[in-house]
Amino acid sequence: MDLLTPSIGLIFWMLIGFGILFFILAKYAWPIITKSISERERKIENQLSEAAKAREEMKNLKSEHQALLIQAKDERDQILADARKIRDKLYEESKEKAYQEAQLIVEEARNAIHFEKMKAMTEIKNEIANMSIEIAEKVLQKELSDKTQQEKLVNEWIKELNFN
């Protein structure tokens, strides 16, 4: 039973041991422990404030990202609209140029046809003239083969001429 009911001497030495331990802990350990706890508390507060800042920056970045995304879409739409306008303009210019070139080709073809037609007409006239001369030559040779007919023809031409 001695253990259950301690004696006064034991209590005294236990109090002195506890006091010395408490004094040593209070003098050396508690300041270090409280310092490390306060440092840890400050570190946690700093980390929490940095996390809040990071969260706020993320919100700002997200809104900036959204704004940039909207701006990029607007620029894309503008570029596409400009490209369509340029395409339509080039199409119209090409169409007009092709029409003008076609008109020029048609006009050149008409001129070439007219030139060839005039050339053919001239050749036909020359052929007809040459054939007429050949026919007249043959007819005259046949008619003028006789000397009396020659004199008769000359006299007729003289009568036709008026010397007035």
C-alpha positions as CSV (number, residue, x, y, z in Angstrom):
1,M,0.0,0.0,0.0
2,D,2.9,2.2,0.2
3,L,2.6,3.0,-3.4
4,L,-1.0,4.1,-3.2
5,T,-0.4,6.4,-0.3
6,P,2.9,8.1,-0.9
7,S,4.8,9.5,2.0
8,I,5.6,13.2,2.5
9,G,9.2,12.7,1.6
10,L,8.4,11.2,-1.7
11,I,5.9,14.0,-2.4
12,F,8.5,16.6,-1.5
13,W,11.2,15.1,-3.8
14,M,8.6,14.7,-6.5
15,L,7.7,18.4,-6.2
16,I,11.3,19.5,-6.3
17,G,12.0,17.2,-9.3
18,F,8.9,18.6,-11.0
19,G,9.9,22.2,-10.2
20,I,13.4,21.7,-11.6
21,L,12.0,20.0,-14.7
22,F,9.4,22.8,-15.0
23,F,12.1,25.5,-14.5
24,I,14.4,23.9,-17.2
25,L,11.5,23.4,-19.6
26,A,10.2,27.0,-18.9
27,K,13.7,28.4,-19.3
28,Y,14.9,26.5,-22.4
29,A,12.2,24.4,-24.0
30,W,9.0,26.6,-23.9
31,P,10.5,29.6,-25.7
32,I,11.8,27.4,-28.5
33,I,8.5,25.5,-28.6
34,T,6.4,28.7,-28.5
35,K,8.7,30.3,-31.1
36,S,8.4,27.4,-33.5
37,I,4.6,27.3,-33.0
38,S,4.3,31.1,-33.7
39,E,6.6,30.7,-36.7
40,R,4.5,27.8,-37.9
41,E,1.4,29.9,-37.3
42,R,2.9,32.8,-39.3
43,K,4.0,30.4,-42.1
44,I,0.5,28.9,-42.3
45,E,-1.1,32.4,-42.3
46,N,1.4,33.5,-45.1
47,Q,0.6,30.4,-47.0
48,L,-3.2,31.0,-46.6
49,S,-2.8,34.6,-47.7
50,E,-0.7,33.5,-50.7
51,A,-3.3,30.9,-51.6
52,A,-6.0,33.6,-51.4
53,K,-3.8,35.9,-53.6
54,A,-3.2,33.0,-56.0
55,R,-7.0,32.3,-56.0
56,E,-7.7,36.0,-56.7
57,E,-5.0,36.0,-59.5
58,M,-6.5,32.9,-61.0
59,K,-9.9,34.6,-61.0
60,N,-8.3,37.7,-62.7
61,L,-6.4,35.5,-65.1
62,K,-9.6,33.6,-65.9
63,S,-11.5,36.8,-66.6
64,E,-8.5,38.1,-68.6
65,H,-8.4,34.8,-70.5
66,Q,-12.1,35.1,-71.2
67,A,-11.6,38.6,-72.5
68,L,-8.6,37.5,-74.6
69,L,-10.7,34.6,-75.9
70,I,-13.6,36.9,-76.9
71,Q,-11.1,39.4,-78.5
72,A,-9.4,36.5,-80.4
73,K,-12.8,35.3,-81.6
74,D,-13.7,38.9,-82.7
75,E,-10.4,39.2,-84.5
76,R,-10.9,35.8,-86.2
77,D,-14.4,36.9,-87.3
78,Q,-13.0,40.1,-88.7
79,I,-10.2,38.3,-90.5
80,L,-12.7,35.9,-92.0
81,A,-15.0,38.7,-93.1
82,D,-12.1,40.6,-94.7
83,A,-11.0,37.4,-96.4
84,R,-14.6,36.9,-97.8
85,K,-14.6,40.5,-99.0
86,I,-11.3,40.0,-100.7
87,R,-12.4,36.7,-102.2
88,D,-15.6,38.3,-103.6
89,K,-13.7,41.3,-104.9
90,L,-11.1,39.0,-106.7
91,Y,-14.0,36.9,-108.0
92,E,-15.7,40.0,-109.4
93,E,-12.5,41.4,-110.8
94,S,-11.7,38.0,-112.5
95,K,-15.2,37.7,-113.8
96,E,-15.0,41.3,-115.3
97,K,-11.5,40.7,-116.7
98,A,-12.7,37.4,-118.3
99,Y,-15.7,39.1,-119.8
100,Q,-13.5,41.9,-121.2
101,E,-11.1,39.4,-122.6
102,A,-14.0,37.4,-124.1
103,Q,-15.3,40.6,-125.7
104,L,-11.8,41.4,-127.0
105,I,-11.5,37.9,-128.5
106,V,-15.0,38.1,-130.1
107,E,-14.1,41.5,-131.5
108,E,-10.8,40.2,-132.9
109,A,-12.6,37.2,-134.3
110,R,-15.1,39.5,-136.0
111,N,-12.4,41.6,-137.5
112,A,-10.5,38.5,-138.7
113,I,-13.7,37.2,-140.2
114,H,-14.4,40.5,-141.9
115,F,-10.8,40.7,-143.2
116,E,-11.0,37.1,-144.5
117,K,-14.4,37.8,-146.1
118,M,-13.0,40.9,-147.8
119,K,-9.9,38.9,-148.9
120,A,-12.1,36.1,-150.3
121,M,-14.3,38.7,-152.1
122,T,-11.3,40.3,-153.6
123,E,-9.9,36.9,-154.7
124,I,-13.3,36.0,-156.2
125,K,-13.5,39.3,-158.0
126,N,-10.0,38.8,-159.3
127,E,-10.9,35.2,-160.4
128,I,-14.0,36.5,-162.1
129,A,-12.1,39.3,-163.8
130,N,-9.4,36.8,-165.0
131,M,-12.1,34.4,-166.2
132,S,-13.9,37.2,-168.0
133,I,-10.7,38.2,-169.7
134,E,-10.0,34.7,-170.8
135,I,-13.6,34.2,-172.0
136,A,-13.4,37.6,-173.9
137,E,-10.1,36.7,-175.3
138,K,-11.4,33.4,-176.6
139,V,-14.5,35.0,-178.0
140,L,-12.6,37.7,-179.7
141,Q,-10.1,35.3,-181.1
142,K,-13.0,33.3,-182.6
143,E,-14.8,36.3,-183.9
144,L,-11.8,38.1,-185.2
145,S,-10.3,35.1,-187.0
146,D,-11.9,36.4,-190.1
147,K,-10.7,39.7,-191.6
148,T,-14.1,40.9,-192.7
149,Q,-15.5,40.5,-189.3
150,Q,-12.6,42.5,-187.9
151,E,-13.4,45.4,-190.2
152,K,-17.1,45.2,-189.4
153,L,-16.4,45.2,-185.6
154,V,-14.0,48.2,-185.9
155,N,-16.6,50.1,-187.9
156,E,-19.3,49.5,-185.3
157,W,-17.0,50.8,-182.6
158,I,-16.3,53.9,-184.5
159,K,-20.0,54.5,-185.0
160,E,-20.6,54.1,-181.3
161,L,-18.0,56.7,-180.5
162,N,-19.3,60.3,-180.9
163,F,-16.6,62.8,-181.7
164,N,-18.7,65.6,-180.4
